[in-house]
Amino acid sequence: MATEVTPSNPPNTPGTPMSRPRLSEKLAALLKSQDNPIIGPKTATELRNWLTAQPEPAMATTDDVDEHVTALSLVLKERPGTTKLEAGARLDLYARALKGVAKADLARGTDDLLRTMTFMPTPAEVLKAANKYAARREFAHFRARQLIRDHEAKWKPPLREEDMASPEEVAALMKKLAADHPSERDGCKRVATGGEG
């Protein structure tokens, strides 16, 4: 079963291309881990294709921020002492604070806050919840690039059977090396261990 490593652009999000390559469970787990194996060419190609197909996430617009903050305000209580005027003016602050947040990250972050918060979160709390998903996506991309770079620098193809010497070739080479050794040439004998000879 194939799994998307990152939460960016999930299959349920409108406008998501369903043909994007997905990573195998094993490769998705490798990107989440701290292991640094030298991957082979097939895995490197799979990672390159996956990285190439990852679109830049769409940034949340002011309307997106308004939509999510309004959803939060409908469900969560205002902090004690907040006036209606302050609550209305705060919408502009949310829009400023959340500028540059990916739309999908904002949606997931606000969903998390709806499940965990009692009072209306501050812009910083919404940003922190959204950044958790951005960090996961960025880490997966970093790991993929790191594994590809290590593959390009360190991977060597395995020896093929036809590239290996046969036992007869090894025996002939050993005989030649022994014949070329200085102790065998010119009838000269050397003492292998201490003492004078």
Disulfide bonds with the S-S distance in Angstrom:
none
